[in-house]
Amino acid sequence: MKHAFNLTGKVAVVTGGTRGIGQGIALGLADAGANIVLLQRSTDTNTQEKIKRLGVRCEIVQCDLENLDEVKQAIPKAIEAMGSVDILVNNAGIQRRSPAVDFSEQDWDDVLTVNLKSVWLLCQQAGRHMLEKNSGKIINIASLVSFQGGVYVPAYASAKGAVGQLTKALANEWSSKGINVNAIVPGYIATEMNTALIEDPVRSRQILERIPTGRWGNPEDFKGPAVFLASDASNYVHGHLLAVDGGWLGR
Ligand code: NAP
């Protein structure tokens, strides 16, 4: 079984790996042997340095996911840098919170662009490349609000609901062609995205009380699930939304 989880020689593209869940996933894939392309908007080398210390290659391809021209060039640039792309992790995401009646059109467009349209375009580009070699793994990062409505997050819930459906739609098309498309569903994870919730003592307590494991998740919790979905160990797993939520959805 060790071989089934081994990613030596594979190339994984990870969006939003500068911190949080994406950094945890990138480090997990690198620890399993994958070379990593970090698709990120900044020149920050913090994650790149951590990955290189694990003994694999790591290149940064700069890409602002709000800029769709840059998004369309991203996978070709990654292929140019590494020769191939075997794994795509669409992790980057943004959050905007507001009651629906006050939610601005700009916030709606920003969230839908980063959390859905860029995901679709990267899946499409990577899919074209993976179809040529009849092999590939795509992991999208969905959310509890792929199933639930959330509170004050209408754009985010709409985008993440669609990410779940996009995952299944692409799996239906590509599963017979050697490509696995699946999603990870994070529960409540202690990252910058949740600063507002963590700092709100009432919401923070309410959330914690509802998590069966009794703790918030952390980026380390995503290493194993990501390696599983990126590796041969999951070859017959298609269109699945894998909750990594401390039991939240089952409660
Ligand atoms: P985070 O700590 O806020 O990190 C977000 C990442 O996305 C950062 O690397 C950020 O890069 C990148 N990003 C944002 N906008 C970008 C853009 N326009 N172009 C390129 N990169 C961009 O968030 P997180 O909690 O780790 O979330 C990661 C994923 O998990 C997201 O899809 C999120 O929706 C999902 N998720 C999180 C939770 C949770 O509880 N935390 C729950 C469910 C789902 P910069 O460093 O450049 O800002």
Residues whose N, C-alpha, C, O or C-beta is under 5 A from the ligand:
A	BS01	NAP	G16 G17 T18 R19 G20 I21 G22 Q40 R41 S42 C63 D64 L65 E66 N91 A92 G93 I94 V114 I141 A142 S143 L144 P186 G187 Y188 I189 T191 E192 M193
